Amino acid sequence: MTAKGFADSGGAQIHYTVCGAGFPLVLLHGNSEESRYFDRQIPFFAANYTVVAIDSRAHGLSTRGNRPLNFQTMAADVLAVLDRLSIAQAIILGFSDGGNTALHVAIMAPERVRALVLVGANLSPKGMTRRAYAQVLAGYIGYRAGGLVSSRARAAAERWALMVFHPKLTPCDLAPLRLPTLVIAGEHDMIRPSHTRLIAAAIDRATLQIIPHADHFVAGKMPDIFNRTVEAFLQSIER
């Protein structure tokens, strides 16, 4: 059975989809995507978990609201969804910007997070490869220019600004985290390998998994390998 709804958070309506049964597993998508990015994960994990797939603020069916569009705001949105569903604690799986949001949730409210799965996350824009950052910056500049005549381009520019200017975390911000964490990246990820290792080293009880032959979009392009990797981690924390 699948249920859909909205949680009010800071003047925005945050859309979520719930399916399955078991311990809650929250899925957070990347920049300029929506929860449908996890179409190959939702039915797989719903067999054993209550999957909560969220459309981030200003993405998918979620509205923009009137708060600054940053990871602190989007982390508060995740907590608002958990409150709306009366979920005291959840495993949070975040991809790319969703991984950055997941980190902010864990920093803001560690008692609400049972475990983290961080997929292609970064602590700052410097975590991207030089080529990836150049592409992101070019896209942002293009949307900014288009925003002079198009409201859709202005909205896209605001979303892309998250990648150009955010997040603003350091390893010291992660040091207080004491929870099981799986850090995943593709062998050919847009996040620097050294940066991914830095995240894993900064979190106590973190495990690093580099997926061979994969790029940043490993969950979408290699779902079977991705799902089995995450499943093995989730089973390990249940023992």
Order of alpha helices (4+ residues) and beta strands (2+ residues): beta-beta-beta-alpha-beta-alpha-beta-alpha-beta-alpha-alpha-alpha-beta-alpha-beta-alpha-alpha
